[in-house]
Amino acid sequence: MNKTLIALFCGVFLFTNLLFVKAGEKSIVASKQINGLSISIDSRQELISIVQYLGDYFRLNKFNLEYKNSIDQYFEKYKDHEAVLFVKGLSQKGFTYDAPPAMMLHLSDELNVDNEMPEYLLRRIGGEDQLKKFVSVLKQFVEDTHFNEFIESHQSFYAGLVDNMATQLNDFNEIETIEKFYGKKQNSYNIILSCLNSGNYGPGVSVNGKLDIYNIMSPRKEENGQPVFGQINDIEYLVWHEFGHSYVNYLTDENNDLVEGYKQLLNPIKDQMKKQAYGSWTTVVNEQVIRAVTTFLAKQKYGDEIAEKVMYKEVGRGFIYTEPMMKALEIYSNNRSKYPTFADFYPTLIKTAFDDAKTNDYNAQYMISINQTFANVDYIVVSEKEDGNEGEILNYVKMIRDKFMKDKQIITDKEALDLDISQYSFMIYGTEKNNLLLKKFKTNLPIITSESSIKADKEYELSDGKAIFNMQNPANPEKYLLIYTAQKSDGIVNINNVFHGPTNYVVFRDRNNVLKSGTLVKVKEGWKCL
C-alpha cells in the first residue's frame, strides 16, 4: 500500500447514521451488479441535491463539473422556486448532512410517504407538517421543471459513471472480507453515486432479519469537468467503513447501558468530535469502533506497518481509543470459536477497550492533527527579521489570514515574547535561525532544520527543504504551536500549498515533492516523528 492508499484510509470524510429505508426501482436510472455490489444512480438523490444546489447548500462539493453547467442552464429560472426556498430554510434549521439523502430514500418513486417515517428523520425535518410540505414542494418542482426530462437527457452520462465504477471492481472481494470478519451476511450491498454531494452516508433497510445496506457516495475529485468517484482503494475503505456501520450501530443501541457507563471518556475529545459533526457519545462510539475495525482490517490485509500509520492518522483526528480497541480486536480474531460473530464479542470489546482507556491516558500519548491545531490558533506570528524577506512573508501571511482566519491578529515574534506565551496557541511563520519564538523553543522542536538538512523521522540531506508541523506549546501542554518553516527564508512564501491537514508533520521541497508526512507520538525524550 502506498501513501495515496494510506491517505484514503483517513481522508474520506464520513457522516454515517444507520437508517432503515426502502430503495425505489423506477427511480434507479442506471445500475450494474458486480462482485456482490449494486452500483447505481437514483433520481431521488439527484432531485434533492439539485434543489439544494439551486439554494447554495453548503454541503455540496465545490468541483467545476460540466453537470453543474447543465443544471444552471436547465433550471436557471427556478432558483426562486418554492421547493428551493423551502429546502434552503430547512437546511438553516439543521436538516443537513445525512438527513436529506436518507429522507429521499424513505420516499417512494412517486415521492409519497408509503411507510412510517423514522422518528429520527421526523425530528430532523421538524415534524409531520414540515414533512408534508417537503413532499408537496418537491412534487411541484418535478412537475414545474419537467424534472424527469432533465434526468432522461443525462441517461448516458449516468450510465457512464456507473460503468466506470464497475470496471474497477472485477477483482473486488471486500464484501467477503467484512462478512467473514463480522460473522454475518447482509441481504445486499449497494452504492448510490451522487454527483453533487459531499461526504458519504450509510442508510439501510431491514429485510427478514438482514439488511439491504447503502453507501450514498460522493465524488472525490473532478477531471476534465467530470466527477471522479475514486479508485478501488476508495471503495475498499468505504465498504469497510460505511457498510460496517450496519454491523455496529445497532449493537451500540442494544448495549446502551454498558456504553453509557463509559461516557466520561468523551470529555478529552468532545470538542474534536463536535467539530466533525459527531455530537453524541453514541455516535462517537460507533465511529470509534468502525475506525478501529477498518484499521484492524488494514492490518490483516497489508501488515503492521501500514496499520500503524492508519491508526496514528485516526488518532490524529481525535479517535484516541483506536489503540485499545485494536488490542481488544486481537482477542476477537484469536478466539472466533468462542465469538463466532462480532455481535457475540461487542460487549467484551467495549469493556476491554474502555477499561484500558480509563487506566491509561491515551489522550496524552498522541498529538492532535494540524487541522485541529489550526482551529485553535490565538495569534499568527511572523519574524521581524528574515534575511530581507520579512515584507514578502508578511504579505503572504496576511493573504492566508484573510482567506482562512480573518479574526486572527498577526504579531511579530518580538511581540509574541512580550506576551505570557503559556496562555496562547500560536501559528508561526519563519525560519528556525531567525524567528525568536522558534529559537526560544529550539530544544523542544520535534523537527530541526539546518542549512544542509532537515531532521524529522530521519535526516533529509537537502538545502531547499520546508517543514510544516504542530506540537504542544512547551510552556503549556494544553496550548499548541503550528509551525511553517524552511531552510531558507524565501521558502516560507506559498508554504501552505502542500497537503498537510490530517497529519502532524510534512517535510517537502514543493507540493509535488513530499519527502515525508507522518505522525508525532510521545516518548520519554519528548515527541517523536513516525
Beta strands, then each sheet from edge to edge (+ up, - down):
strand 1: 28-34
strand 2: 37-42
strand 3: 188-193
strand 4: 204-207
strand 5: 210-217
strand 6: 221-223
strand 7: 226-228
strand 8: 379-382
strand 9: 409-412
strand 10: 426-429
strand 11: 448-449
strand 12: 453-455
strand 13: 459-461
strand 14: 466-473
strand 15: 476-486
strand 16: 505-510
strand 17: 513-518
strand 18: 520-523
strand 19: 526-529
sheet 1: 1+ 2- 3- 5- 4+
sheet 2: 6+ 7-
sheet 3: 9+ 8+ 10+ 15+ 14- 16+ 17-
sheet 4: 11+ 12- 13+
sheet 5: 18+ 19-
end
